[in-house]
């Protein structure tokens, strides 16, 4: 699926289970998590560390980039 944002065409990134990704927006901006599931074409479920506990977090895939 292609989308037009501010005059540029963006292509959603493909992620694989185990990939480390960074959240770009919402309350978890700049957090890093591990991809554990992709329930549908729009969302990705991550495992993030919150207060020393691993917690699942499902976000829109357009809010993610692979962590470097």
C-alpha positions in Angstrom: 0.0 0.0 0.0 1.3 3.4 -1.0 0.4 6.6 0.8 0.9 10.3 0.0 2.3 12.4 2.8 3.3 16.0 2.3 3.9 15.5 -1.4 6.0 12.4 -1.1 5.0 8.8 -1.7 5.9 6.5 1.2 5.9 2.7 1.1 5.3 1.0 4.4 8.3 -0.9 5.6 8.3 -4.7 5.9 9.1 -6.1 9.4 10.0 -9.6 10.5 9.5 -11.3 13.8 12.5 -10.4 15.9 13.3 -7.1 14.2 14.2 -4.2 16.5 12.1 -1.1 15.6 11.8 2.4 16.9 8.4 4.1 17.5 8.3 7.5 15.7 5.2 9.0 17.2 2.5 8.7 19.9 3.1 8.3 23.7 6.0 5.9 23.0 8.0 8.2 20.8 11.6 7.0 20.4 11.0 3.7 22.3 12.6 0.6 20.9 10.8 -2.7 20.7 11.0 -6.2 19.2 8.5 -7.2 16.6 6.5 -10.2 17.9 3.4 -10.2 15.7 1.7 -8.5 12.7 -2.0 -9.0 13.4 -3.0 -7.3 10.1 -1.6 -5.2 7.2 -1.9 -2.0 9.3 -0.6 -3.0 12.7 2.5 -4.5 14.3 2.8 -5.8 17.8 6.0 -5.1 19.7 7.5 -6.2 23.0 8.7 -3.1 24.8 10.4 -2.8 28.2 8.3 -0.8 30.7 9.5 -0.6 34.2 11.7 -3.7 33.8 8.8 -5.7 32.4 8.3 -6.9 28.8 4.9 -5.6 27.7 3.2 -6.1 24.3 2.3 -2.9 22.4 0.4 -2.8 19.1 1.0 0.3 16.9 0.3 1.4 13.3 3.2 0.2 11.1 3.6 3.7 9.7 4.8 4.9 13.1 7.8 2.5 13.0 11.3 2.3 11.5 13.9 -0.3 11.9 16.3 0.5 14.7 19.9 1.0 13.8 
